[in-house]
Amino acid sequence: MTAVRGRVSRSGRLGIPAAFRKAVGLENGGNVVIELHDREIRIRTIDEVVARSQAMTHRLLGGKPETSVDVFLAERRRETERE
């Protein structure tokens, strides 16, 4: 892990070094998720958050190709057909 010293301005702005932004695909800016864990601030890209969520869902579903949304929609279709 690389660490650099930074500074937070009075208005709360924080500059992120160009090398860090480039490493995570934010060289032209972008949206991030900022989390507080205990007294640690974590900044992650939206793409990273989505990828981790998808991986977790994949593990929880046991690697099944269908998603919980697919299952939900299939159940709703069956209910509609029965009506």
C-alpha positions in Angstrom: 0.0 0.0 0.0 1.3 3.4 -0.9 0.7 6.3 1.5 1.2 10.0 1.1 0.5 12.9 3.3 -2.5 15.0 2.4 -4.4 18.0 3.7 -8.1 18.6 4.2 -9.1 22.2 3.8 -11.4 24.1 6.2 -14.2 23.5 3.7 -13.6 19.7 3.8 -11.9 19.4 0.4 -9.2 16.8 -0.1 -6.9 16.5 -3.0 -6.2 13.0 -4.2 -2.8 12.5 -5.9 -3.0 11.9 -9.7 -1.3 8.6 -9.5 -3.9 7.3 -7.0 -6.8 8.6 -9.3 -5.2 7.0 -12.3 -4.8 3.7 -10.5 -8.5 3.4 -9.8 -9.8 5.0 -13.0 -10.6 8.4 -11.7 -8.1 10.4 -13.8 -11.0 12.5 -15.2 -13.0 12.5 -12.0 -16.0 10.5 -11.1 -18.4 9.4 -8.4 -17.2 7.6 -5.3 -18.6 6.1 -2.1 -17.1 7.5 1.1 -17.5 5.2 4.2 -16.6 5.7 7.8 -15.4 2.6 9.6 -14.6 3.3 13.2 -12.2 6.2 12.8 -11.0 5.3 9.3 -12.3 7.0 6.1 -12.5 4.8 3.0 -13.0 6.1 -0.5 -14.1 3.6 -3.2 -15.2 4.0 -6.8 -18.8 3.2 -7.7 -17.5 0.5 -10.0 -15.6 -1.2 -7.1 -18.6 -1.1 -4.8 -20.8 -2.6 -7.6 -18.2 -5.3 -8.4 -17.9 -6.3 -4.7 -21.7 -6.4 -4.3 -22.1 -8.6 -7.4 -19.3 -11.0 -6.2 -21.0 -11.2 -2.8 -24.4 -11.9 -4.4 -22.8 -14.6 -6.6 -21.3 -16.3 -3.5 -24.6 -16.1 -1.6 -26.5 -17.6 -4.5 -24.1 -20.4 -4.7 -22.8 -19.5 -8.1 -26.2 -20.0 -9.7 -26.6 -18.1 -12.9 -30.1 -16.8 -12.0 -30.4 -13.8 -9.8 -32.8 -13.2 -7.1 -34.5 -10.6 -9.4 -34.9 -13.3 -12.0 -36.5 -15.7 -9.5 -38.8 -12.9 -8.2 -39.9 -12.1 -11.8 -40.5 -15.7 -12.6 -42.6 -16.2 -9.5 -44.7 -13.1 -10.4 -45.2 -14.4 -14.0 -46.5 -17.7 -12.6 -48.8 -15.9 -10.3 -50.2 -13.8 -13.1 -50.8 -16.9 -15.3 -52.7 -18.6 -12.5 -55.1 -15.6 -12.1 
